[in-house]
Amino acid sequence: ADHLLCLLECRLDIVVFRLKFASTPFAAQQAVAHGHVAVNGKRVDIRSFQVRPGMEISILPSLQNEITKTNIGNKRREVPEYLELEVDTFKGRLLSHPLAEQIPLPLDINVSTVCEFLAHNG
């Protein structure tokens, strides 16, 4: 279950959201799909792309102005400890695969129970 959560958390769209480059996961999906995101300097438009530790995620100039005004300055949302954000350069990096307890979930969710349920009912 923890491995599955890590895989989901390391998707490019979720990393973009966690780095505060987008205000919602849906906005992050859109930013990636529309080609505003680069991984290690190369444009990637696949939302499910798996980000590995050490990879640099950056926002291309086409979206930078919009992001500054709305998201990065949001003090209510913290960047998780497994990510590093360079605000001035619109770059971030995955430092390590997240542990389940480091992942900020919007609700108290028993992940293993959910995975077990899905495995039996999928």
N, C-alpha and C positions, 0 to 999 in steps of 0.2 A: 504494500500500500504506500509506504513512504517513497519507494522508487518511482511509482506512478506519479505521485505528487511532485517529485523532483523533475520528472520529464515534462509535466505540464508547466511547471514554474520556469523551466529553461526554454520554453518556446519563445521565439523572437518577439511575438506580439506582447507576451506577458512581461518580458524583460523591458521592452519599450515603455509599458505602463508603469512598472515598478520604478524605473528611472525618472518618472514624472515627465516624460516626453509626450505623454498623452493623458487626458483627464479621466478617461475610462478605458477598460479593456477593449471596448468596441471602437473607440477612437484610435487606439493603438493598432488594431487590426486594419483599419482603414489607412493609417499612415504607412504601414508596411505594404499593404496591397497596392497603394498608389505610388510606391517607389521613392518614398522620402527617407528611407532608412538604409544605412550601410553597415556591413559587418567587415571589420578589418579593412576598411576603405573601399569595399566593393558593394554596390547596390544589391540588396536582397529584397525580393518582393513576395517571399513565401512565408506566410504567417506562422506556420508550424516548424520553421527552421529551428533546429536544436542548437542553442548557444552553449558553447563549452567554456570551461574556465580559461581565462586569459584572452578571450575574444573581446575586441573593442566594438562597441555599438555606437554609431554616430548618426546624427540627424543632418540631412543635407540642407544646404542654405534655403532651398525652396520652402521649408517649413519652419525655419528657426525663429523668425519674428513672431509668428503665431504662438509658438511654444513658450517663449519667454514671458509673454504677457499673461498666459493663462495657467501654466502648470508648474514650472520649476520653482516659482516663488511660493507655491502652496505649502504653508508651514504645517498644515494639519496632517499631511501625508509624509511619512518618513521613508527614506530610501533604505531598504533592508540591508543588514550588515554584510551579506554575501555579494553585494554590488558596490561599485565605486562610481561616483558621479563627478564629472568635471563640468560644473555649471557654465563656466565662461566659454568652453569650446564645444558644448553640446555633445560631449562624449561620455560614455560610461563603459564599465568593464565588469564582467562576471568574474569575481575573485575565486569562488569555489562553488561546488554544487551545494545548494541549500540543504540544511537539515530540516526535517519536518517541523520542528519547534520554532525555526527561524522564519517560516513562511507566514506572512500576515494574512489571516483568513478573516473575512467579514463577519463570520459567525463562529461559534464554538462547534466545530464539526468533528465527528468521529470518523476519520477518513477510512480506517480499516473496515468499519461497518458498512460504509457506503460502497467501497470496492467489493466487499463480499456480496452485498445485495445485487450490485450490477453484474457480477460474475454469474450469479445464479438466475438472473432475470433478463440477461442480455440476449 
